[in-house]
Amino acid sequence: MPSTFLKALSPFVRVMPEVKAPDREVSFKEKAVWTIVILLIFLIMSHMPLYGVNPTEGTDYLWAMRVILASTRGTLMELGIGPIVTAGLVMQLLSGSKIIDVDFGDPEDRALFTGGQKVLALFMTAFQAMAYIMGNAYGVLTANEMVLVFVQLFASGVIVILMDELIQKGWGLGSGVSLFIMTNVAGQVIFNMFNVTEFETVIGDAPVGYAQEYSNLPKGIIAAVIQNIMRVAGVGGDTFPAVDASWLVFRNGFNPSLFTLGVTFLIFGAVIWLESVRVEIPLQYAKYRGMKARYPIKLLYTSNIPVILAQALYANVLFFGQIIYSNWNQNGLNPLLNLIGTFKQDPGSSRMIATGGLAYYITPPQGIFGIMQEDLGLLHVAFYAGAMILLCWGFSKIWVDISGIAPRDVSRQLLGSGYIVPGFRRSERVLERLLERYIPVVAGLGGFLIGVLAATADILGALASGTGILLMVSIIKQYYETLAKEQLAGMGGEGVAGLLGIL
């Protein structure tokens, strides 16, 4: 029986715009075309400025989380995927704490839960758009400008929700949220590697003993290495002398360096290795006893979902913490509001930097050198890492139950696909008990390890957000596996089709 909360959302579910699931087999080529089209729309929206606002005015509330939320300041993608992941986070917390009672084994309950999550994402889009406007994110706007900005943000949010739904319903490959995160992070990484539009011109940032007051090297690390080699070889018209190669290892501690490039590749390798660790349960096709297969229970059983939800929680605390501080606690005299967070304006930018309260401790560390400049750097690191690990572990456990990958769901899918485990009776309950030995333990351990890796990545620093790099690599790996499955599906065969339906 659906809970009262879900019943209250059901009228909205019926009138929500919806992408119909395909009523036929969608070919791989067609899925690829739809995925590319959605990606192009996302990129266009990420570069299309909001009409009627000046992005240099006001406050950038999401600066610390933009890479993760696939958000771009002053564009139609201002809110990014924030409303979608926030809605998913709220519904997870409600179901995990049993505030709403959902039977995920009942298709009707599960469909209502999914529809309710979509409705909540729409409400969150409207709420965050209003919060942005009332919080003067674009400075003080007139009434007409407020309405104009709200309509643009809300319409963009609806488009993002529908694009994600279109891909998830089977018209595309993977999920829209993952596609948008991967694209945003990859763009940031490439920019920080090859950025030749900005140069090191800050006086005092040059190596000790350098003949000039600044190096004038490109900020992109690979571009800087190439430019420095050209200086050594005397190629080109650059009049600045070459810097010592060892200086490029860390540079000034904040610009992309060989160290951050190395950390990026280290995270890449760690994620690939973790993704490859798995427990395999032997299977046998019931109709043809000679046909055997294996069901893999990956160590990262819930993939990158726990990290996305944890970062969504952090982003919302930072977002609303800044709005509360800017409007009701600018002097920091309210002790209760100070617990949420205190901030200071970053000179020369629209950013607000957290200086105290919960917001300070959940702000992602800005690399080792940034931590060293903080008075409470070690405490910041310990709290951030501990909270990240705990949240990833908890979200991983909850996600197993609500996403159709719990032991009861997998056992039903295996038997429905015609597979049995050799040596066990063909009983859903028997198979469920077997899977319960592995899935909950592996999911919890995987959530814990992905939390450790995410926290470590943020602390060490990388060419983009450390967590962003982690998500990008895991998403690329997922797309590789998806492409492999699509190619295998093209081989045909009753047993192959049944197994692919549960992998």
C-alpha positions in Angstrom: 0.0 0.0 0.0 1.6 3.3 -1.1 2.4 5.8 1.7 0.5 9.0 2.3 3.5 11.0 0.9 3.5 9.1 -2.4 -0.3 9.3 -2.6 0.0 13.1 -2.3 2.4 13.2 -5.2 0.4 10.8 -7.4 -1.9 13.6 -8.9 1.3 15.5 -10.0 2.8 12.3 -11.5 -0.2 11.9 -13.8 0.1 15.4 -15.3 3.9 15.4 -15.5 5.5 15.5 -19.0 6.8 12.1 -19.7 9.0 10.3 -22.2 7.3 7.1 -23.3 9.4 3.9 -23.0 10.1 2.3 -26.4 7.6 -0.3 -27.4 10.1 -2.0 -29.7 13.8 -3.0 -29.7 15.9 0.1 -30.0 19.0 -0.6 -32.1 22.5 0.3 -30.9 22.9 2.9 -33.7 19.6 4.6 -32.7 20.7 4.7 -29.0 24.0 6.2 -30.0 22.3 8.9 -32.1 19.9 9.9 -29.3 22.8 10.0 -26.8 24.8 12.3 -29.1 21.8 14.5 -29.7 21.2 14.8 -25.9 24.9 15.6 -25.3 24.8 18.3 -28.0 21.7 19.9 -26.4 23.5 19.8 -23.0 26.6 21.5 -24.4 24.5 24.2 -26.2 22.7 24.9 -22.9 26.0 25.0 -21.0 27.2 27.8 -23.3 23.9 29.7 -23.8 23.9 32.7 -21.3 20.8 33.5 -19.3 19.0 36.5 -20.9 18.8 39.6 -18.7 21.5 38.9 -16.2 25.1 39.9 -15.7 27.1 36.8 -14.5 29.9 39.0 -13.0 27.4 40.5 -10.5 26.0 38.8 -7.4 27.3 35.7 -5.7 28.3 32.3 -7.2 26.8 30.0 -4.6 27.7 26.7 -6.3 31.4 27.4 -7.3 32.8 24.6 -5.2 30.4 22.0 -6.7 29.9 23.1 -10.3 32.1 20.4 -11.9 30.1 17.6 -10.0 26.7 19.2 -10.7 27.4 19.7 -14.4 26.6 23.4 -13.8 27.9 26.5 -15.6 27.6 29.9 -14.1 25.3 32.4 -15.9 24.0 29.9 -18.4 20.8 27.8 -18.9 22.7 25.0 -17.1 23.1 27.2 -14.0 21.3 24.6 -11.8 22.8 21.7 -13.6 21.7 18.3 -12.4 21.3 19.6 -8.8 17.5 19.3 -8.7 17.6 15.7 -10.0 20.2 14.4 -7.6 18.7 16.4 -4.7 15.3 14.8 -5.3 16.9 11.4 -5.5 18.7 12.2 -2.2 15.5 13.3 -0.4 13.6 10.2 -1.6 16.5 7.9 -0.5 16.6 9.5 3.0 12.8 9.2 3.3 12.6 5.6 2.3 15.8 4.6 4.1 14.5 6.0 7.4 11.1 4.4 6.8 9.4 7.8 6.9 7.7 6.7 3.7 6.8 3.0 3.4 7.6 1.6 0.0 7.4 -2.0 -1.1 10.1 -2.1 -3.8 9.0 -5.6 -4.6 5.6 -4.2 -5.8 5.9 -2.8 -9.4 3.1 -0.3 -8.6 4.9 1.0 -5.5 8.2 1.2 -7.3 6.6 3.1 -10.3 4.9 5.6 -8.0 8.2 6.1 -6.1 10.0 6.8 -9.4 7.3 9.1 -10.5 7.3 10.9 -7.2 11.0 11.4 -7.5 10.5 13.1 -10.8 7.8 15.4 -9.4 10.1 16.2 -6.5 12.9 17.1 -9.0 10.5 19.5 -10.7 9.6 21.1 -7.3 13.3 21.3 -6.4 14.0 23.1 -9.8 11.4 25.7 -9.0 12.6 26.0 -5.3 16.3 26.4 -6.2 15.5 28.9 -9.0 13.5 31.0 -6.5 16.3 30.7 -3.9 18.9 31.8 -6.5 16.8 34.9 -7.4 15.9 35.9 -3.8 19.5 35.3 -2.7 20.7 37.9 -5.3 22.8 35.4 -7.1 22.8 37.9 -10.1 22.6 41.0 -8.0 19.5 43.0 -7.4 16.9 42.3 -10.2 13.7 44.1 -11.0 10.3 42.2 -10.8 10.3 41.7 -14.6 13.9 40.4 -14.6 13.1 38.0 -11.7 10.2 36.5 -13.7 12.3 36.2 -16.8 15.2 34.5 -15.0 12.8 32.1 -13.2 11.1 31.1 -16.4 14.5 30.4 -18.1 15.9 28.3 -15.1 12.6 26.4 -14.6 12.3 25.6 -18.4 15.9 24.5 -18.5 15.4 22.3 -15.5 12.4 20.6 -17.1 14.4 19.9 -20.2 17.3 18.4 -18.2 14.8 16.1 -16.4 13.3 14.9 -19.7 16.7 14.4 -21.3 17.8 12.2 -18.4 14.5 10.3 -18.5 14.8 9.8 -22.3 18.2 8.1 -21.9 17.2 6.1 -18.9 14.0 4.8 -20.5 16.1 3.0 -23.1 16.3 5.4 -26.0 20.0 6.2 -25.2 23.0 4.7 -23.5 23.6 4.9 -19.8 22.0 7.7 -17.9 21.7 11.4 -18.5 23.1 12.4 -15.1 26.2 10.3 -15.7 26.6 11.6 -19.2 26.4 15.3 -18.1 28.9 14.8 -15.2 31.4 12.9 -17.4 31.2 15.6 -20.1 31.7 18.5 -17.6 34.6 16.9 -15.7 36.3 15.8 -18.9 36.1 19.3 -20.3 37.6 20.7 -17.1 40.5 18.2 -17.2 41.3 18.9 -20.8 41.1 22.7 -20.1 43.5 22.4 -17.2 45.9 20.3 -19.3 46.0 22.5 -22.4 44.8 26.0 -21.2 46.7 28.6 -23.3 44.2 31.4 -22.7 45.6 32.2 -19.2 49.1 32.8 -18.1 51.1 32.9 -14.9 51.5 36.7 -14.5 51.2 37.1 -10.7 54.3 38.7 -9.3 56.0 36.4 -6.8 54.8 33.1 -8.3 58.0 32.5 -10.2 60.7 30.1 -9.0 63.3 31.3 -6.5 66.1 33.0 -8.3 64.2 33.3 -11.6 65.2 36.3 -13.7 61.7 37.6 -14.1 59.0 38.4 -11.5 56.6 35.9 -13.0 57.0 32.9 -15.3 54.5 33.9 -18.0 53.9 30.2 -18.7 50.4 29.0 -19.8 48.3 27.7 -16.8 47.6 24.4 -18.5 50.3 22.0 -17.3 51.0 20.2 -20.6 50.9 23.5 -22.4 53.4 24.9 -19.8 55.7 21.9 -20.2 55.7 22.3 -24.0 56.3 26.1 -23.8 59.2 25.6 -21.3 60.8 23.0 -23.7 60.5 25.5 -26.5 62.3 28.1 -24.3 65.1 25.7 -23.6 65.5 24.9 -27.3 65.2 28.6 -28.2 62.2 27.9 -30.5 59.6 30.6 -30.9 59.7 34.3 -30.0 59.2 33.9 -26.2 61.7 36.3 -24.5 61.2 34.8 -21.0 63.9 32.3 -19.8 63.1 28.7 -19.1 62.2 27.6 -15.6 63.8 24.7 -13.8 61.9 21.5 -14.6 61.6 20.6 -11.0 59.5 23.8 -10.3 56.8 22.4 -12.6 56.2 19.5 -10.2 54.2 21.8 -7.9 54.4 25.3 -9.5 52.9 27.8 -7.1 50.8 25.1 -5.4 47.5 26.2 -7.0 47.9 26.1 -10.8 47.8 22.7 -12.6 51.1 21.0 -12.0 52.9 17.7 -12.7 51.8 16.6 -9.2 48.1 17.2 -9.9 48.5 15.5 -13.3 50.0 12.5 -11.5 47.2 12.4 -9.0 44.7 12.4 -11.8 46.3 9.3 -13.4 46.6 7.7 -10.0 42.8 8.1 -9.4 42.2 6.8 -12.9 44.1 3.6 -12.2 42.6 3.1 -8.7 39.0 3.4 -10.0 39.8 1.0 -12.9 41.2 -1.5 -10.5 38.3 -1.3 -8.0 35.9 -1.6 -10.9 37.6 -4.9 -11.9 37.3 -6.6 -8.5 34.3 -8.8 -8.3 32.7 -12.0 -6.8 31.4 -14.3 -9.5 28.5 -16.7 -8.9 28.4 -19.7 -11.3 25.2 -20.0 -13.4 23.7 -22.7 -15.6 21.0 -22.2 -18.2 18.1 -24.4 -17.2 17.0 -25.4 -20.7 20.5 -26.3 -21.9 22.6 -27.7 -19.1 25.8 -27.3 -21.0 25.4 -23.6 -21.3 27.1 -21.9 -18.3 27.7 -18.3 -17.3 28.7 -16.3 -14.3 26.8 -13.5 -12.5 29.4 -10.8 -11.4 28.9 -9.0 -8.1 31.3 -6.1 -8.5 33.1 -4.6 -5.5 31.6 -1.2 -6.5 28.2 -2.8 -6.6 26.3 0.6 -6.5 28.9 2.2 -8.7 29.3 6.0 -8.3 25.8 6.7 -7.0 26.8 7.0 -3.3 29.4 9.7 -4.2 26.9 11.7 -6.3 24.3 11.7 -3.5 26.9 12.6 -0.9 28.1 15.5 -3.0 24.5 16.6 -3.6 24.0 16.7 0.1 27.1 18.8 0.5 26.1 21.1 -2.3 22.7 21.9 -0.8 24.2 22.6 2.6 26.7 25.0 1.0 24.1 26.6 -1.2 21.5 27.3 1.4 24.1 28.1 4.0 25.4 31.0 1.8 21.9 32.3 1.2 21.1 32.2 4.9 24.3 33.9 5.8 24.0 36.6 3.1 20.4 37.5 4.0 20.1 36.9 7.8 23.5 36.6 9.4 25.9 38.9 7.6 27.6 40.0 10.8 27.8 36.4 12.2 26.1 37.3 15.4 23.5 34.6 15.4 25.1 31.5 17.2 22.5 29.1 15.8 23.0 30.2 12.2 26.7 30.2 12.7 26.5 26.5 13.2 25.3 26.2 9.6 28.1 28.3 8.3 30.0 31.6 8.2 31.5 33.0 5.0 33.7 35.7 3.6 33.8 37.3 0.2 36.7 36.2 -2.0 38.4 39.3 -3.3 38.2 39.8 -7.0 35.5 37.1 -7.6 31.8 36.4 -6.9 32.7 33.5 -4.6 32.0 33.2 -0.9 34.5 31.1 1.0 33.3 29.2 4.1 35.2 30.1 7.2 33.3 28.3 9.9 30.3 26.1 10.8 29.2 22.9 9.0 29.7 24.6 5.6 33.5 25.0 6.3 34.0 21.3 7.1 32.1 19.9 4.2 33.7 22.2 1.6 35.9 20.0 -0.6 39.6 20.6 0.3 41.4 22.5 -2.4 44.5 20.3 -2.6 47.3 19.8 -0.1 48.7 23.4 -0.4 45.2 24.9 0.2 44.9 22.7 3.3 48.3 23.8 4.6 47.1 27.5 4.5 44.1 26.7 6.8 44.4 27.1 10.5 42.1 24.1 11.0 43.3 22.2 8.0 43.8 18.8 9.6 40.4 19.0 11.4 38.8 20.0 8.1 40.3 17.0 6.3 39.4 14.6 9.1 35.7 15.7 9.2 35.3 15.9 5.4 36.8 12.5 4.9 34.9 10.9 7.8 31.6 12.3 6.7 32.2 11.4 3.0 33.0 7.7 3.9 30.1 7.4 6.3 27.6 8.9 3.7 28.9 6.7 0.9 28.6 3.6 3.0 25.0 4.5 4.1 23.8 5.6 0.6 25.3 2.4 -0.9 23.3 0.2 1.5 20.1 2.2 0.9 20.5 2.2 -2.9 20.7 -1.6 -3.1 17.1 -1.8 -1.7 15.5 0.9 -3.8 17.1 0.4 -7.2 16.1 -3.1 -8.1 19.5 -4.7 -7.3 18.7 -6.2 -3.9 19.0 -10.1 -3.4 15.3 -10.6 -3.9 15.3 -8.6 -7.2 18.3 -10.4 -8.6 17.1 -13.8 -7.7 13.8 -13.1 -9.4 15.5 -11.8 -12.5 17.9 -14.8 -12.7 15.1 -17.4 -12.4 13.0 -15.4 -14.8 15.8 -15.4 -17.4 16.1 -19.2 -17.1 19.3 -19.4 -15.0 19.9 -21.5 -12.0 22.9 -21.9 -9.6 24.4 -25.5 -9.9 23.8 -27.5 -6.8 20.9 -25.4 -5.6 17.1 -26.0 -6.0 15.3 -23.8 -8.5 13.7 -21.7 -5.7 13.6 -18.0 -5.5 13.9 -18.0 -1.8 16.9 -20.4 -1.8 18.7 -18.3 -4.4 17.8 -15.1 -2.5 19.5 -16.5 0.7 22.6 -17.4 -1.3 22.8 -13.8 -2.7 22.2 -12.3 0.7 25.6 -13.7 1.8 27.3 -11.5 -0.8 25.4 -8.5 -2.0 24.8 -6.5 1.3 28.4 -7.1 2.4 29.9 -6.2 -1.0 27.7 -3.1 -1.4 28.7 -1.8 2.0 32.4 -2.5 1.5 32.2 -0.9 -2.0 30.5 2.2 -0.6 33.2 2.5 2.1 36.0 2.2 -0.4 34.5 4.6 -2.9 34.1 7.1 0.0 37.8 6.6 0.9 38.9 7.1 -2.7 36.7 10.2 -3.2 38.0 11.9 0.0 41.6 11.0 -0.8 41.2 12.4 -4.4 39.8 15.7 -3.0 42.5 16.0 -0.4 45.4 15.4 -2.8 44.0 17.6 -5.5 43.7 16.8 -9.2 43.3 18.6 -12.6 39.6 19.1 -11.7 37.7 18.2 -8.6 39.1 14.9 -7.1 35.7 13.5 -6.7 34.9 14.7 -10.2 37.8 12.7 -11.7 36.6 9.6 -9.8 33.1 10.0 -11.2 34.4 10.6 -14.7 36.6 7.5 -14.8 33.9 5.3 -13.3 31.3 6.6 -15.8 33.7 6.1 -18.8 34.1 2.5 -17.5 30.3 2.1 -17.3 30.0 3.3 -20.9 32.7 0.9 -22.0 30.8 -2.0 -20.4 27.5 -0.8 -21.9 29.0 -0.7 -25.4 30.3 -4.2 -24.9 26.9 -5.5 -23.8 25.2 -3.9 -26.8 27.7 -5.6 -29.1 27.1 -8.9 -27.3 23.4 -8.5 -27.6 23.8 -8.2 -31.3 25.1 -11.7 -31.4 21.6 -12.9 -30.4 20.7 -16.1 -28.7 18.0 -16.9 -26.1 20.5 -17.5 -23.2 22.6 -14.4 -24.1 19.5 -12.1 -24.1 18.4 -13.5 -20.8 21.7 -13.0 -19.1 22.2 -9.4 -20.5 18.8 -8.5 -19.0 20.2 -8.9 -15.5 23.9 -7.8 -15.8 
